[in-house]
Amino acid sequence: MAFKLSLGQYWPSESILHHLDPRTKVGGALVIMASVFFVDTLPRLALGWAVALALVALSRVPAGKVLGSVRAALLMLTLLSVCNLLLVRSGEVLVSCGIVTITSGGVRAAMLYSLRLVVAVIAAALLLLTTTPTELTDAFDAALAPLSRLGLPGHELAMVFSLMLRFVPTLADDASAVIDAQTARGGGLAEGPLVKRIRSVVPVVAALLAGSLRHAEDLSRALDARCYEGGAARSHWHPLHMKMRDWVALASMALYVAALILLG
């Protein structure tokens, strides 16, 4: 049984988005993800989708790779859309059959709320597909630098975030190996009745927890061997510098927000 985790895997390319400063990309992604919650009309939704599709084109990441990264989120949003369609009863009744009633308000909620969240999911996926974990760490380290001046562990928080990103594919590989081993022993997760499948998850979770502790122990020993000290003043091999393309990207995000306000 193959266990594939595509969300967060960096896709190398020579696109405009790949060459942007990671701080610019993180800020732009946060702006897009926050702005979708103010999308409450069809013109605003069309603008959000236009920006999302333009970013996909600029990233030069294959559309299939982007869809693969957001497949799980799309399934959840589809379920949310169906729930809104069946549970929202405002507006004019369009279809009524027994306990099933579909109204104009339900259709609007099913389309608007789910489609606007897809824009946020695409923005987050593009951020992870066009930015390496090291660049993300540098961006968050720069963003949390003021905390270090206040005596708070800003650098340590950025370090934890970096380790979290690096452990995701490692744990995915461990999960794939454990599931394959369980299947070879006749304890596959996709076989037998529902109760047996649920019980089959327990040894997989236990093995993953044991593997996580082992990876954490190995990491702590590696950090000790390299004399790592949290909070120490450190320099960067590739210092972050804002360039003209970054300021153009930030100005474009400002225009996007202004257009959303005007369309309201």
Backbone as CSV, one residue per row, in Angstrom:
resi,resn,N_x,N_y,N_z,CA_x,CA_y,CA_z,C_x,C_y,C_z
1,MET,0.854,-1.198,0.000,0.000,0.000,0.000,0.886,1.244,0.000
2,ALA,0.753,2.054,-0.993,1.585,3.245,-1.110,0.984,4.372,-0.300
3,PHE,1.843,5.039,0.427,1.406,6.195,1.224,2.166,7.398,0.710
4,LYS,1.483,8.263,-0.039,2.136,9.401,-0.667,1.677,10.680,-0.009
5,LEU,2.624,11.519,0.283,2.332,12.813,0.879,2.918,13.876,-0.028
6,SER,2.057,14.573,-0.771,2.538,15.548,-1.740,2.523,16.956,-1.194
7,LEU,1.722,17.234,-0.155,1.656,18.588,0.372,2.977,18.954,1.032
8,GLY,3.534,20.068,0.599,4.751,20.555,1.207,6.023,20.107,0.523
9,GLN,5.935,19.294,-0.547,7.125,18.885,-1.248,7.547,19.987,-2.216
10,TYR,8.791,20.400,-2.099,9.303,21.479,-2.941,9.432,21.008,-4.376
11,TRP,8.987,21.879,-5.309,9.076,21.561,-6.732,10.060,22.550,-7.366
12,PRO,11.258,22.118,-7.736,12.250,23.058,-8.287,11.836,23.569,-9.658
13,SER,12.025,24.836,-9.878,11.717,25.463,-11.154,12.383,26.835,-11.197
14,GLU,12.426,27.436,-12.371,13.018,28.762,-12.550,11.919,29.778,-12.807
15,SER,10.966,29.844,-11.899,9.838,30.754,-12.067,10.049,32.020,-11.243
16,ILE,9.162,32.979,-11.477,9.219,34.228,-10.723,8.969,33.966,-9.239
17,LEU,8.004,33.107,-8.943,7.682,32.838,-7.544,8.842,32.159,-6.823
18,HIS,9.544,31.294,-7.515,10.668,30.605,-6.879,11.778,31.575,-6.481
19,HIS,11.940,32.651,-7.239,13.039,33.580,-6.985,12.650,34.735,-6.059
20,LEU,11.407,34.768,-5.610,11.009,35.809,-4.673,11.620,35.549,-3.302
21,ASP,11.788,36.615,-2.546,12.234,36.492,-1.161,11.196,35.691,-0.374
22,PRO,11.633,34.722,0.442,10.647,33.913,1.184,9.754,34.752,2.089
23,ARG,10.246,35.877,2.601,9.404,36.740,3.420,8.264,37.326,2.596
24,THR,8.551,37.646,1.336,7.508,38.152,0.441,6.461,37.086,0.176
25,LYS,6.910,35.856,-0.067,5.963,34.784,-0.358,5.105,34.432,0.853
26,VAL,5.717,34.405,2.024,4.940,34.108,3.234,3.912,35.211,3.489
27,GLY,4.340,36.481,3.362,3.408,37.582,3.562,2.293,37.589,2.543
28,GLY,2.629,37.341,1.269,1.599,37.308,0.241,0.615,36.167,0.450
29,ALA,1.121,34.986,0.827,0.226,33.854,1.073,-0.708,34.133,2.247
30,LEU,-0.180,34.748,3.300,-1.029,35.082,4.452,-2.100,36.103,4.070
31,VAL,-1.742,37.068,3.214,-2.725,38.057,2.767,-3.846,37.386,1.982
32,ILE,-3.484,36.483,1.077,-4.509,35.799,0.277,-5.379,34.916,1.156
33,MET,-4.756,34.172,2.069,-5.540,33.275,2.923,-6.466,34.048,3.856
34,ALA,-6.025,35.214,4.329,-6.889,36.015,5.191,-7.984,36.718,4.397
35,SER,-7.668,37.118,3.159,-8.637,37.884,2.375,-9.822,37.051,1.926
36,VAL,-9.657,35.714,1.812,-10.766,34.903,1.316,-11.955,34.927,2.273
37,PHE,-11.714,35.228,3.535,-12.823,35.263,4.491,-13.672,36.524,4.324
38,PHE,-13.197,37.453,3.504,-13.981,38.639,3.187,-14.618,38.542,1.807
39,VAL,-14.454,37.391,1.154,-15.071,37.162,-0.149,-16.508,36.721,0.081
40,ASP,-17.454,37.612,-0.197,-18.859,37.307,0.038,-19.737,37.611,-1.166
41,THR,-19.126,37.919,-2.308,-19.876,38.173,-3.534,-19.192,37.456,-4.689
42,LEU,-19.931,37.253,-5.768,-19.366,36.567,-6.928,-18.220,37.346,-7.579
43,PRO,-18.301,38.681,-7.710,-17.142,39.403,-8.267,-15.879,39.225,-7.438
44,ARG,-16.002,39.269,-6.116,-14.828,39.045,-5.266,-14.303,37.628,-5.428
45,LEU,-15.222,36.655,-5.548,-14.803,35.273,-5.749,-14.078,35.117,-7.078
46,ALA,-14.583,35.761,-8.131,-13.932,35.694,-9.441,-12.532,36.305,-9.381
47,LEU,-12.385,37.408,-8.647,-11.070,38.034,-8.505,-10.106,37.112,-7.764
48,GLY,-10.575,36.498,-6.696,-9.719,35.577,-5.949,-9.258,34.407,-6.803
49,TRP,-10.165,33.841,-7.595,-9.790,32.730,-8.461,-8.843,33.180,-9.562
50,ALA,-9.039,34.397,-10.076,-8.134,34.914,-11.100,-6.713,35.050,-10.551
51,VAL,-6.593,35.545,-9.309,-5.275,35.668,-8.682,-4.667,34.290,-8.449
52,ALA,-5.462,33.329,-7.984,-4.942,31.986,-7.719,-4.447,31.325,-9.001
53,LEU,-5.226,31.412,-10.074,-4.813,30.806,-11.346,-3.584,31.505,-11.923
54,ALA,-3.511,32.833,-11.743,-2.335,33.562,-12.212,-1.088,33.121,-11.461
55,LEU,-1.204,32.891,-10.164,-0.063,32.426,-9.380,0.367,31.026,-9.798
56,VAL,-0.600,30.156,-10.098,-0.252,28.812,-10.573,0.523,28.901,-11.882
57,ALA,0.087,29.791,-12.781,0.784,29.959,-14.054,2.192,30.523,-13.846
58,LEU,2.323,31.505,-12.953,3.629,32.110,-12.706,4.594,31.144,-12.015
59,SER,4.066,30.207,-11.237,4.932,29.283,-10.499,5.583,28.238,-11.393
60,ARG,4.990,27.974,-12.562,5.471,26.944,-13.485,5.464,25.553,-12.850
61,VAL,4.630,25.379,-11.853,4.432,24.062,-11.258,3.317,23.372,-12.034
62,PRO,3.477,22.136,-12.467,2.414,21.457,-13.211,1.094,21.468,-12.449
63,ALA,0.012,21.689,-13.192,-1.313,21.748,-12.559,-1.629,20.451,-11.825
64,GLY,-1.184,19.322,-12.378,-1.426,18.047,-11.713,-0.735,17.955,-10.364
65,LYS,0.463,18.555,-10.263,1.173,18.557,-8.984,0.440,19.405,-7.960
66,VAL,-0.081,20.557,-8.401,-0.833,21.417,-7.483,-2.099,20.711,-7.020
67,LEU,-2.821,20.076,-7.949,-4.045,19.359,-7.576,-3.738,18.199,-6.639
68,GLY,-2.613,17.513,-6.899,-2.238,16.430,-5.997,-1.922,16.914,-4.601
69,SER,-1.401,18.130,-4.491,-1.057,18.678,-3.177,-2.292,19.034,-2.370
70,VAL,-3.369,19.405,-3.067,-4.564,19.888,-2.359,-5.715,18.893,-2.463
71,ARG,-5.430,17.658,-2.897,-6.519,16.695,-3.110,-7.296,16.421,-1.828
72,ALA,-6.585,16.198,-0.729,-7.272,15.898,0.536,-8.128,17.078,0.986
73,ALA,-7.595,18.297,0.843,-8.371,19.477,1.232,-9.591,19.644,0.340
74,LEU,-9.456,19.326,-0.942,-10.598,19.441,-1.846,-11.707,18.461,-1.474
75,LEU,-11.330,17.269,-1.032,-12.342,16.302,-0.607,-13.106,16.814,0.616
76,MET,-12.395,17.409,1.560,-13.050,17.967,2.744,-13.964,19.129,2.381
77,LEU,-13.507,19.977,1.448,-14.326,21.117,1.040,-15.548,20.657,0.249
78,THR,-15.419,19.571,-0.504,-16.581,19.019,-1.206,-17.625,18.532,-0.208
79,LEU,-17.178,17.866,0.853,-18.109,17.436,1.900,-18.771,18.632,2.572
80,LEU,-17.991,19.688,2.827,-18.553,20.906,3.402,-19.575,21.529,2.478
81,SER,-19.309,21.500,1.174,-20.248,22.057,0.207,-21.564,21.295,0.215
82,VAL,-21.484,19.972,0.292,-22.713,19.163,0.329,-23.512,19.448,1.602
83,CYS,-22.823,19.600,2.728,-23.516,19.914,3.985,-24.213,21.264,3.904
84,ASN,-23.539,22.265,3.348,-24.181,23.573,3.193,-25.386,23.499,2.266
85,LEU,-25.259,22.714,1.211,-26.354,22.593,0.258,-27.598,21.992,0.891
86,LEU,-27.414,21.032,1.795,-28.555,20.327,2.381,-29.071,20.962,3.674
87,LEU,-28.222,21.692,4.392,-28.605,22.188,5.709,-29.038,23.645,5.709
88,VAL,-28.523,24.453,4.789,-28.914,25.864,4.739,-30.294,25.965,4.110
89,ARG,-31.228,26.603,4.807,-32.626,26.662,4.341,-33.074,28.089,4.027
90,SER,-32.154,29.022,3.899,-32.554,30.400,3.604,-32.792,30.569,2.109
91,GLY,-33.577,31.592,1.753,-33.831,31.896,0.350,-34.997,31.119,-0.219
92,GLU,-35.108,31.131,-1.521,-36.221,30.482,-2.227,-35.991,28.988,-2.334
93,VAL,-37.054,28.214,-2.150,-36.972,26.763,-2.248,-36.885,26.369,-3.720
94,LEU,-35.827,25.636,-4.062,-35.625,25.191,-5.441,-36.056,23.744,-5.642
95,VAL,-35.722,22.890,-4.688,-36.063,21.472,-4.766,-36.538,21.020,-3.395
96,SER,-37.644,20.312,-3.362,-38.158,19.770,-2.106,-38.636,18.350,-2.348
97,CYS,-37.948,17.396,-1.711,-38.299,15.989,-1.876,-38.132,15.295,-0.538
98,GLY,-39.223,15.138,0.188,-39.169,14.526,1.500,-38.415,15.401,2.483
99,ILE,-37.388,14.811,3.118,-36.599,15.574,4.083,-35.512,16.406,3.405
100,VAL,-35.328,16.214,2.112,-34.303,16.950,1.371,-34.914,18.219,0.792
101,THR,-34.369,19.349,1.195,-34.821,20.644,0.697,-33.609,21.467,0.293
102,ILE,-33.600,21.886,-0.948,-32.508,22.695,-1.478,-33.039,24.084,-1.788
103,THR,-32.395,25.083,-1.213,-32.823,26.465,-1.396,-31.741,27.254,-2.131
104,SER,-32.118,28.450,-2.554,-31.153,29.315,-3.230,-30.023,29.720,-2.288
105,GLY,-30.346,29.918,-1.008,-29.315,30.222,-0.034,-28.353,29.066,0.160
106,GLY,-28.877,27.832,0.110,-28.010,26.669,0.231,-27.076,26.524,-0.953
107,VAL,-27.586,26.785,-2.153,-26.740,26.715,-3.345,-25.644,27.779,-3.277
108,ARG,-26.023,28.988,-2.846,-25.033,30.069,-2.743,-23.961,29.730,-1.707
109,ALA,-24.373,29.204,-0.541,-23.401,28.851,0.489,-22.506,27.700,0.040
110,ALA,-23.092,26.720,-0.661,-22.299,25.574,-1.118,-21.234,25.995,-2.107
111,MET,-21.559,26.945,-2.970,-20.593,27.388,-3.980,-19.598,28.393,-3.410
112,LEU,-20.123,29.401,-2.714,-19.277,30.513,-2.294,-18.278,30.097,-1.230
113,TYR,-18.740,29.470,-0.149,-17.868,29.179,0.976,-16.781,28.172,0.618
114,SER,-17.126,27.159,-0.176,-16.134,26.144,-0.525,-15.143,26.665,-1.561
115,LEU,-15.645,27.374,-2.576,-14.759,27.849,-3.633,-13.780,28.898,-3.125
116,ARG,-14.215,29.717,-2.183,-13.281,30.729,-1.674,-12.188,30.095,-0.820
117,LEU,-12.505,29.007,-0.126,-11.479,28.323,0.656,-10.482,27.594,-0.231
118,VAL,-10.918,27.194,-1.432,-9.991,26.563,-2.370,-8.879,27.536,-2.742
119,VAL,-9.212,28.829,-2.861,-8.199,29.841,-3.169,-7.131,29.868,-2.075
120,ALA,-7.561,29.820,-0.814,-6.608,29.815,0.298,-5.747,28.556,0.283
121,VAL,-6.357,27.412,-0.029,-5.604,26.158,-0.069,-4.562,26.192,-1.180
122,ILE,-4.932,26.737,-2.337,-3.980,26.832,-3.451,-2.818,27.753,-3.079
123,ALA,-3.117,28.875,-2.421,-2.056,29.796,-2.009,-1.080,29.111,-1.052
124,ALA,-1.610,28.355,-0.083,-0.737,27.650,0.856,0.083,26.574,0.150
125,ALA,-0.543,25.844,-0.788,0.184,24.799,-1.513,1.299,25.391,-2.361
126,LEU,1.029,26.520,-3.032,2.063,27.152,-3.854,3.220,27.667,-2.994
127,LEU,2.900,28.161,-1.807,3.966,28.606,-0.908,4.919,27.465,-0.592
128,LEU,4.381,26.284,-0.308,5.211,25.147,0.059,5.887,24.521,-1.155
129,LEU,5.251,24.618,-2.325,5.831,24.038,-3.530,6.943,24.894,-4.132
130,THR,6.935,26.185,-3.841,7.932,27.088,-4.436,8.965,27.580,-3.429
131,THR,8.910,27.115,-2.206,9.831,27.578,-1.163,10.418,26.371,-0.443
132,THR,11.716,26.334,-0.330,12.361,25.231,0.373,12.145,25.366,1.881
133,PRO,12.235,24.265,2.623,12.111,24.365,4.080,13.119,25.311,4.710
134,THR,14.337,25.361,4.152,15.353,26.274,4.688,14.927,27.724,4.497
135,GLU,14.383,28.044,3.323,13.919,29.404,3.070,12.746,29.768,3.975
136,LEU,11.843,28.822,4.197,10.732,29.080,5.110,11.235,29.343,6.525
137,THR,12.230,28.568,6.931,12.799,28.781,8.258,13.419,30.163,8.375
138,ASP,14.163,30.574,7.338,14.779,31.903,7.355,13.712,32.998,7.418
139,ALA,12.609,32.793,6.687,11.533,33.798,6.698,10.903,33.906,8.081
140,PHE,10.621,32.779,8.709,10.017,32.815,10.037,11.020,33.280,11.087
141,ASP,12.295,32.971,10.883,13.316,33.459,11.800,13.390,34.983,11.750
142,ALA,13.308,35.541,10.533,13.315,37.002,10.396,12.050,37.615,10.987
143,ALA,10.905,36.928,10.807,9.657,37.465,11.341,9.617,37.418,12.866
144,LEU,10.267,36.397,13.451,10.258,36.232,14.909,11.467,36.884,15.580
145,ALA,12.329,37.530,14.799,13.519,38.170,15.372,13.182,39.204,16.448
146,PRO,12.098,40.011,16.295,11.769,40.954,17.380,11.496,40.274,18.719
147,LEU,11.017,39.026,18.701,10.782,38.323,19.964,12.095,38.058,20.697
148,SER,13.156,37.771,19.916,14.449,37.512,20.545,14.969,38.753,21.256
149,ARG,14.681,39.927,20.696,15.130,41.164,21.348,14.383,41.409,22.655
150,LEU,13.194,40.823,22.769,12.409,40.961,23.992,12.699,39.853,25.003
151,GLY,13.663,38.993,24.675,14.004,37.908,25.585,13.202,36.645,25.376
152,LEU,12.385,36.600,24.321,11.584,35.415,24.026,12.312,34.528,23.023
153,PRO,12.008,33.233,22.988,12.756,32.301,22.112,12.290,32.373,20.660
154,GLY,12.559,33.477,19.987,12.155,33.606,18.595,12.886,32.645,17.681
155,HIS,14.223,32.556,17.835,15.008,31.653,16.996,14.630,30.200,17.249
156,GLU,14.386,29.848,18.494,14.028,28.472,18.828,12.686,28.084,18.207
157,LEU,11.731,29.017,18.179,10.444,28.732,17.551,10.609,28.497,16.057
158,ALA,11.453,29.300,15.413,11.719,29.091,13.989,12.407,27.748,13.759
159,MET,13.289,27.361,14.678,13.973,26.078,14.566,12.988,24.921,14.685
160,VAL,12.052,25.037,15.607,11.034,23.991,15.775,10.183,23.879,14.515
161,PHE,9.833,25.028,13.927,9.054,25.018,12.691,9.822,24.323,11.565
162,SER,11.131,24.603,11.467,11.942,23.956,10.439,11.992,22.444,10.639
163,LEU,12.184,22.015,11.882,12.239,20.576,12.157,10.903,19.911,11.863
164,MET,9.811,20.611,12.147,8.484,20.059,11.846,8.343,19.786,10.356
165,LEU,8.758,20.752,9.515,8.655,20.566,8.070,9.540,19.419,7.596
166,ARG,10.730,19.296,8.184,11.644,18.254,7.738,11.206,16.872,8.195
167,PHE,10.455,16.790,9.283,10.022,15.487,9.777,8.779,14.969,9.065
168,VAL,8.041,15.841,8.383,6.817,15.402,7.710,7.095,14.316,6.675
169,PRO,8.008,14.511,5.703,8.277,13.418,4.753,8.908,12.192,5.408
170,THR,9.697,12.400,6.475,10.298,11.259,7.169,9.236,10.385,7.813
171,LEU,8.284,11.022,8.489,7.204,10.255,9.108,6.302,9.622,8.058
172,ALA,6.139,10.286,6.919,5.344,9.696,5.836,6.003,8.421,5.324
173,ASP,7.329,8.435,5.175,8.048,7.231,4.750,7.929,6.128,5.803
174,ASP,8.019,6.500,7.076,7.863,5.509,8.143,6.467,4.885,8.112
175,ALA,5.454,5.731,7.914,4.080,5.219,7.851,3.915,4.258,6.686
176,SER,4.517,4.590,5.535,4.430,3.694,4.380,5.082,2.354,4.665
177,ALA,6.251,2.387,5.328,6.947,1.135,5.643,6.145,0.294,6.635
178,VAL,5.573,0.939,7.647,4.801,0.195,8.647,3.545,-0.411,8.019
179,ILE,2.867,0.348,7.186,1.645,-0.160,6.547,1.973,-1.331,5.621
180,ASP,3.086,-1.224,4.873,3.488,-2.328,4.004,3.821,-3.569,4.832
181,ALA,4.480,-3.383,5.974,4.804,-4.523,6.831,3.541,-5.164,7.401
182,GLN,2.574,-4.327,7.802,1.316,-4.867,8.318,0.558,-5.631,7.230
183,THR,0.584,-5.119,6.023,-0.096,-5.797,4.918,0.556,-7.137,4.617
184,ALA,1.906,-7.184,4.651,2.611,-8.439,4.397,2.293,-9.489,5.455
185,ARG,1.932,-9.039,6.663,1.601,-9.972,7.743,0.108,-10.271,7.816
186,GLY,-0.648,-9.791,6.827,-2.079,-10.068,6.793,-2.916,-9.122,7.628
187,GLY,-2.349,-8.003,8.021,-3.094,-7.037,8.822,-3.292,-5.732,8.095
188,GLY,-3.650,-5.805,6.812,-3.822,-4.606,6.006,-4.961,-3.736,6.507
189,LEU,-4.798,-2.430,6.347,-5.826,-1.499,6.811,-7.056,-1.505,5.926
190,ALA,-6.956,-2.033,4.712,-8.079,-2.002,3.778,-8.758,-3.361,3.659
191,GLU,-8.514,-4.240,4.599,-9.078,-5.580,4.519,-9.909,-5.870,5.756
192,GLY,-10.955,-6.679,5.581,-11.773,-7.110,6.689,-12.866,-6.117,7.062
193,PRO,-13.645,-6.440,8.095,-14.721,-5.547,8.529,-14.186,-4.263,9.144
194,LEU,-15.108,-3.340,9.425,-14.716,-2.025,9.917,-13.998,-2.108,11.261
195,VAL,-14.478,-2.981,12.157,-13.860,-3.100,13.483,-12.419,-3.581,13.358
196,LYS,-12.184,-4.526,12.460,-10.825,-5.036,12.267,-9.917,-3.955,11.698
197,ARG,-10.445,-3.122,10.798,-9.636,-2.046,10.226,-9.241,-1.030,11.298
198,ILE,-10.200,-0.741,12.190,-9.897,0.218,13.257,-8.820,-0.346,14.177
199,ARG,-8.922,-1.615,14.490,-7.910,-2.227,15.344,-6.553,-2.278,14.655
200,SER,-6.543,-2.386,13.344,-5.275,-2.438,12.619,-4.528,-1.117,12.664
201,VAL,-5.254,-0.031,12.961,-4.609,1.277,13.026,-3.751,1.398,14.282
202,VAL,-4.131,0.704,15.361,-3.439,0.843,16.645,-1.950,0.494,16.534
203,PRO,-1.572,-0.675,15.982,-0.122,-0.967,15.883,0.616,-0.004,14.967
204,VAL,-0.064,0.526,13.955,0.585,1.497,13.073,0.905,2.776,13.836
205,VAL,-0.060,3.255,14.624,0.155,4.471,15.407,1.245,4.248,16.451
206,ALA,1.225,3.081,17.103,2.250,2.783,18.113,3.641,2.750,17.493
207,ALA,3.761,2.138,16.307,5.056,2.092,15.638,5.516,3.489,15.218
208,LEU,4.582,4.323,14.778,4.945,5.689,14.389,5.400,6.509,15.590
209,LEU,4.730,6.336,16.733,5.150,7.045,17.938,6.548,6.618,18.364
210,ALA,6.809,5.308,18.313,8.138,4.822,18.667,9.193,5.356,17.692
211,GLY,8.846,5.384,16.408,9.788,5.914,15.431,10.028,7.409,15.613
212,SER,8.977,8.144,15.989,9.135,9.589,16.221,10.076,9.849,17.390
213,LEU,9.917,9.082,18.462,10.821,9.238,19.607,12.259,8.887,19.241
214,ARG,12.413,7.867,18.405,13.765,7.489,17.987,14.394,8.592,17.125
215,HIS,13.609,9.167,16.219,14.136,10.256,15.389,14.479,11.474,16.252
216,ALA,13.652,11.767,17.232,13.930,12.903,18.110,15.204,12.692,18.912
217,GLU,15.408,11.471,19.390,16.631,11.168,20.140,17.860,11.297,19.244
218,ASP,17.779,10.776,18.013,18.906,10.889,17.088,19.183,12.356,16.755
219,LEU,18.124,13.143,16.605,18.315,14.557,16.290,18.982,15.295,17.445
220,SER,18.563,15.013,18.661,19.175,15.682,19.816,20.653,15.336,19.932
221,ARG,21.014,14.089,19.657,22.426,13.708,19.697,23.206,14.405,18.590
222,ALA,22.605,14.540,17.414,23.286,15.231,16.322,23.508,16.703,16.645
223,LEU,22.522,17.337,17.271,22.679,18.735,17.653,23.754,18.901,18.728
224,ASP,23.783,17.979,19.678,24.828,18.037,20.709,26.211,17.826,20.101
225,ALA,26.302,16.915,19.141,27.601,16.650,18.522,28.114,17.851,17.742
226,ARG,27.194,18.671,17.270,27.581,19.871,16.516,27.630,21.112,17.400
227,CYS,27.524,20.916,18.706,27.624,22.015,19.680,26.575,23.091,19.418
228,TYR,25.375,22.647,19.061,24.309,23.621,18.820,23.855,24.223,20.140
229,GLU,23.680,25.517,20.159,23.226,26.231,21.348,22.096,27.169,20.958
230,GLY,20.930,26.964,21.519,19.793,27.810,21.212,19.997,29.227,21.686
231,GLY,19.587,30.172,20.825,19.694,31.580,21.178,21.031,32.207,20.862
232,ALA,22.002,31.418,20.395,23.309,31.982,20.064,23.201,32.849,18.818
233,ALA,24.005,33.899,18.774,24.001,34.791,17.604,24.550,34.033,16.407
234,ARG,23.761,33.955,15.344,24.155,33.176,14.187,24.003,34.013,12.923
235,SER,24.875,33.738,11.974,24.800,34.390,10.676,24.148,33.428,9.679
236,HIS,23.820,33.941,8.504,23.178,33.142,7.462,24.112,33.018,6.265
237,TRP,24.130,31.830,5.695,24.930,31.595,4.504,24.391,32.433,3.343
238,HIS,23.056,32.490,3.223,22.413,33.291,2.188,21.537,34.337,2.874
239,PRO,22.062,35.500,3.163,21.247,36.545,3.812,20.085,36.960,2.920
240,LEU,18.970,37.275,3.544,17.775,37.676,2.799,17.875,39.153,2.428
241,HIS,17.590,39.445,1.160,17.602,40.824,0.683,16.374,41.032,-0.200
242,MET,15.639,42.090,0.073,14.489,42.438,-0.750,14.971,43.073,-2.050
243,LYS,14.451,42.585,-3.181,14.797,43.121,-4.487,13.571,43.786,-5.114
244,MET,13.772,44.339,-6.311,12.694,45.066,-6.967,11.492,44.167,-7.219
245,ARG,11.739,42.907,-7.601,10.624,42.010,-7.869,9.804,41.739,-6.606
246,ASP,10.462,41.779,-5.451,9.723,41.578,-4.201,8.805,42.763,-3.909
247,TRP,9.294,43.967,-4.130,8.457,45.143,-3.907,7.315,45.189,-4.912
248,VAL,7.555,44.736,-6.145,6.468,44.661,-7.132,5.411,43.649,-6.686
249,ALA,5.863,42.522,-6.139,4.915,41.513,-5.666,4.081,42.040,-4.494
250,LEU,4.723,42.754,-3.568,3.985,43.326,-2.443,3.001,44.386,-2.920
251,ALA,3.404,45.192,-3.911,2.484,46.187,-4.461,1.291,45.505,-5.144
252,SER,1.547,44.375,-5.791,0.452,43.636,-6.430,-0.528,43.110,-5.386
253,MET,-0.009,42.645,-4.253,-0.887,42.190,-3.181,-1.718,43.342,-2.626
254,ALA,-1.108,44.527,-2.525,-1.857,45.696,-2.062,-2.963,46.060,-3.043
255,LEU,-2.680,45.965,-4.341,-3.707,46.234,-5.349,-4.831,45.199,-5.277
256,TYR,-4.474,43.951,-5.002,-5.490,42.900,-4.861,-6.428,43.191,-3.700
257,VAL,-5.865,43.605,-2.575,-6.697,43.927,-1.418,-7.572,45.146,-1.712
258,ALA,-6.994,46.154,-2.383,-7.770,47.350,-2.740,-8.906,46.993,-3.685
259,ALA,-8.647,46.078,-4.636,-9.708,45.662,-5.571,-10.820,44.925,-4.832
260,LEU,-10.458,44.111,-3.840,-11.487,43.426,-3.058,-12.383,44.429,-2.330
261,ILE,-11.756,45.472,-1.784,-12.530,46.483,-1.074,-13.450,47.225,-2.035
262,LEU,-12.952,47.572,-3.201,-13.765,48.302,-4.180,-14.925,47.460,-4.692
263,LEU,-14.676,46.163,-4.886,-15.746,45.286,-5.366,-16.817,45.088,-4.312
264,GLY,-16.498,45.373,-3.056,-17.505,45.235,-2.007,-18.501,46.362,-2.026
